[in-house]
Amino acid sequence: MTHVRSGKQLYIQCPNEPGTFAKVGYVFANAGINIISMSAYGEGNKGYVWIVTENNQRSVDELRRLGYTVQENDVVLVEVENRPGTFAPIARILGDAHINIDNCYFTTQPTGGGTSLCVFHTANNRQALALLQQKNQEAPASAASQMRKAAVKKSAA
């Protein structure tokens, strides 16, 4: 993990019909609000969107003006290297602490490299944030220890 912090996501309820996601998308485009991460699905005649933006308050105002139901929820934002295997340890840390992940989604670069943003909404965001921040601080010390052990083994060979 490269960075762990608290954040806010918007939960939007909208009609599940052709053109709705375009309308939602243009709310952000026309207001000049950058979408950081988003997940959406439709079920029956209802659509559901989870989204993190650079300006949630303005986003809420614009969406409500158009008649959408919007809630703002606390989330845990975790930046990780964009490579295979970075999600599993995070999920394990939370699972081992008996913290249920209610939903999660990611923003990644399809070609790999760089970082990915993982958005977690859990049963206990405060505990999840504290735990992941603690593990993130421990990780550099653990990595340095492993590098020292490898150097000792190499010099002994």
N, C-alpha and C positions, 0 to 999 in steps of 0.2 A: 504494500500500500504506500502510495506517495503522499497522500493527504486525506485526512478524515475531518469532516465538519458537519454541523447541523445545517439544515436548509428547509425550504418550504416547497411543496408541490401544490399545484391546483388540480382539483378533481372536478371535472366538468361533465354534467349530464346533458345530453343533446339527443335530437332525433336520429335514428339509424335509417337514413335515407340518402339517396344519391345527392352529392353536392354539399352535405353538411360539413365534412372535414375541410372542404375548400373554403367554406364560409368561416370556419374557425381559424383556418390558416391565414386568411386575409385580414382577420382581426389583428393578428400580430404583425403581418406585413405592413398594413396601412398605418399602424401605430409606431412602426419602427422598433418593435420589441423582438429581440433575438430569442429563439427557442433553444434552450440548452439540451434538454432531453424530453422525450415524449413516448408514451405508449397509449394505444387506443384499441378498442374492440367494440363490436356491436352484438347485441343479443335481443332478438325479437325486434321490436320497434324502437328500442332505446340504444343510444351510443354512450360510451364512457371513455373519457380521456384523462390521463394523468400527465401532467406537463410541468416542467421546471423552466422558468423564463428568467431573463435578466431584470425584469420589472414586474413582479407579480401583482402589486397593487394596481398599477395601470391596466394590467391584463384583466384583473377581476372587474374593474370599472367598465372596460370596453365590452367584455363578455356579458355582463349583467345588463348593460344598456341594450344589447341585442336579445335579451330575454332568456339567456342560458342560466341554468342553476350551477353555481360555482361554490366550492368549498376550498379553503386553504388548510393543508395538513402539514404537520412536522414530518421531516424525513431525515435520513442520514445519507450524506453524500460522500462517496469514497472514490478517490482517484486511484487507479491502478495502472500498471504497465499493460499495454494492449498486446498481450501474448497469451497463449493457451495456459490454463491452470491458475489464473489469478482469482477467479470467482470462488472456487471450491474452498480454499482456506478461510475466506470470509464467512461463507455459509456454515462451515464447520465451527468456527469460533462462536457464532450466534447460536447454532444448534446445541453445542456442548453446554452453553449457558442457559438453555431452555427458553431462548427468545425466538418466538415464531416470526417468520418473515411473511407479512400479509401480502405485500407485492413488491416487486423489484423490476427494474428495467435499466437499460444501458445506452450510452452513446459511445460508439466506437468508430474507428477508421477502418474501412473494409480491407485495406491493404496491409494492416498490421502496423506495428511501430507506434510510437507516441504513447498517449495515455487514453484510457477509457474512463468515463464517469459512470459509476454504479449508483443508482438511486434506490434506497431501501426504506420502505414503510414497515415498521415492525410493531409487535404487541407492546414493546417497551423501548421507544426510541432513545430515551435518556440513558437507560442502561446500555443499550447497544452502542451508542456514541461513546460513552465512557470506556467501555470494554475495547472497542476497536481503536480508540485513540491510545489506550494503554499498550495494546499489542503492537501498534504502529511505532510507538516509542521504543519498545523492546526489540523490534526487528533489526535496526541497524547494529545494535550491540551484539545480537545473536549472529548476524551475518559476518561481522568483524571477527568474532570468535571462531566461526567456521573457517574463515580465510586463514587465520593464524594456525589452526590445526592442520590445514592442508599444506601450508608452507613448511611446517615442522616435519610432516611426513615426507614431503618432497626432498628436503635437505638431508633427511636421515637415509634416504634411498641411495 
